[in-house]
Amino acid sequence: MAGTLNKVMLIGNLGDDVKMHYFEGGGCVGRFPIATSETYISKQTNERITNTEWHNIVVRNKGAEICEKYLSKGDKVYIEGRLKTRKWTDDKGNDRYSTEIQCNDFTFLSTKKDSENNASNAAPAAPKSAVNPQTSNEPITEDNDDLPF
């Protein structure tokens, strides 16, 4: 395979509001963290364990302004971009590194307000097995064929 690939796709929740930085030329940068989690059951203790990974997202110009306007802490978002590692020297002269996701595409999946409204207004749904999709009064007949579906 010729060439290389640097692509990241994440679905997670914002850990903080979007922080904006504006430049003299009219450009801007928005930064925010998102959290992704994986959950599994420990075989030794039979308890549920959740590991959370934090990702620093950087979005530029018009995309940053849209994120600032519509996203807030707790919102779920899909992020697509590439990894970029920055190096700088701290106050004590030590080299420091930071890995970020340079976002080039995003989709808002839910907002915190939507999640809160759905949780408070949700009524218990009928189980799928209790719903009868048949609207006519014809009896249900079973065909005993060899089809697996």
Residue pairs with C-beta under 8 A, 6 or more apart in sequence:
6 82
6 83
7 80
7 81
7 82
8 79
8 80
8 81
8 82
8 83
8 101
9 78
9 79
9 80
10 34
10 36
10 55
10 78
10 79
10 80
10 101
11 36
11 76
11 77
11 78
11 79
11 109
12 34
12 35
12 36
12 37
12 55
12 76
12 77
12 79
13 34
13 35
13 74
13 75
13 76
13 77
14 32
14 33
14 34
14 71
14 72
14 73
14 74
14 75
14 77
15 32
15 33
15 34
15 35
15 54
15 73
16 32
16 33
16 73
17 32
17 71
17 72
17 73
18 30
18 31
18 32
18 64
18 67
18 68
18 71
19 30
19 31
19 32
20 28
20 29
20 30
20 64
20 65
20 68
21 28
21 29
21 30
21 31
22 28
23 29
27 60
27 61
28 60
28 61
28 64
28 65
29 58
29 59
29 60
29 64
30 58
30 59
30 60
30 63
30 64
30 65
30 67
30 68
31 56
31 57
31 58
31 59
32 57
32 67
32 71
33 54
33 55
33 56
33 57
34 54
34 55
34 57
34 77
34 79
35 52
35 53
35 54
35 55
36 52
36 53
36 55
37 50
37 51
37 52
37 53
38 50
38 51
39 48
39 49
39 50
39 51
40 48
40 49
41 47
41 48
41 49
42 48
42 49
55 79
55 101
56 98
56 99
56 100
56 101
57 79
57 81
57 100
57 101
57 103
58 84
58 100
58 101
58 102
58 103
59 67
59 103
59 106
63 103
63 106
67 106
70 108
70 111
71 77
71 108
71 111
72 111
72 112
73 112
74 112
74 115
75 108
75 109
75 110
75 111
75 112
76 108
76 109
76 110
76 115
77 106
77 107
77 108
77 109
78 106
78 107
78 109
79 101
79 103
79 105
79 106
80 103
80 104
80 105
80 106
81 101
81 102
81 103
81 104
81 105
82 101
82 102
82 104
83 99
83 100
83 101
83 102
84 99
84 100
84 101
84 102
85 97
85 98
85 99
85 100
86 97
86 98
86 99
86 100
87 95
87 96
87 97
88 95
88 96
88 98
89 95
89 96
90 96
134 140
